[in-house]
């Protein structure tokens, strides 16, 4: 079954974030802000149309081990990544 990024809460503690709907100049700030407010054990399911490798580097530098990164889907044109806040 395909993932639907338009659903704001996928399941308890997993929140969708569709970067495709955010203006490019605000994306990273919006993503960092969303990660800042997540509680331990919560996950942001991130959707994008390209693999955000520079963003992943920035997240690792800014949040270190606090944010765990796991690809859910990695196909051309549809990238889905779970950013989980470590407990």
C-alpha positions in Angstrom: 0.0 0.0 0.0 1.4 3.4 -0.9 1.9 6.0 1.7 -0.3 9.2 1.6 1.7 12.2 2.8 -1.4 14.3 3.0 -2.6 12.6 6.2 -1.3 14.7 9.1 -1.2 12.0 11.7 -0.4 8.6 10.3 -0.6 6.7 13.6 -0.1 7.6 17.2 3.2 9.4 17.5 3.9 9.6 13.7 3.3 13.0 12.1 3.4 13.6 8.4 5.5 16.5 6.9 5.1 16.9 3.1 8.0 19.2 2.1 6.6 19.5 -1.5 4.0 21.9 -0.2 6.5 24.3 1.5 8.2 27.0 -0.4 11.9 26.1 -1.1 13.3 29.1 0.8 11.4 28.1 4.0 11.8 24.3 3.8 14.9 23.7 6.0 13.7 26.2 8.7 10.2 24.5 8.7 11.8 21.0 9.0 14.1 22.1 11.9 11.2 23.8 13.6 9.1 20.6 13.3 11.9 18.4 14.7 12.5 20.9 17.6 8.9 20.4 18.9 8.7 16.6 18.6 8.9 14.7 21.9 11.1 11.6 22.5 9.6 8.6 20.8 7.7 10.7 18.2 8.4 10.5 14.5 8.1 12.9 11.6 7.4 11.1 8.4 9.0 13.4 5.7 8.0 13.3 2.1 9.9 14.9 -0.8 10.3 14.6 -4.5 14.1 14.2 -4.3 16.6 12.7 -1.9 17.6 15.5 0.5 21.2 14.6 1.2 22.4 18.1 2.2 19.4 18.3 4.6 20.3 15.0 6.1 23.9 16.2 6.8 22.5 19.4 8.4 20.1 17.4 10.6 23.0 15.1 11.7 25.1 18.2 12.5 22.4 20.1 14.3 20.6 17.2 16.2 23.4 14.6 16.4 22.1 11.4 18.0 18.8 13.0 19.1 17.2 12.3 15.6 17.3 8.9 14.1 17.0 8.8 10.3 15.4 5.9 8.4 14.3 5.7 4.8 10.8 4.3 4.3 10.8 4.7 0.6 13.6 5.7 -1.8 12.4 5.8 -5.3 13.0 8.5 -8.0 10.4 11.3 -7.4 9.1 9.9 -4.1 11.3 9.9 -1.0 9.9 9.1 2.4 12.1 9.3 5.5 11.2 8.8 9.1 12.9 11.2 11.5 12.5 9.7 15.0 13.3 11.5 18.2 15.5 9.3 20.4 14.2 8.5 23.9 
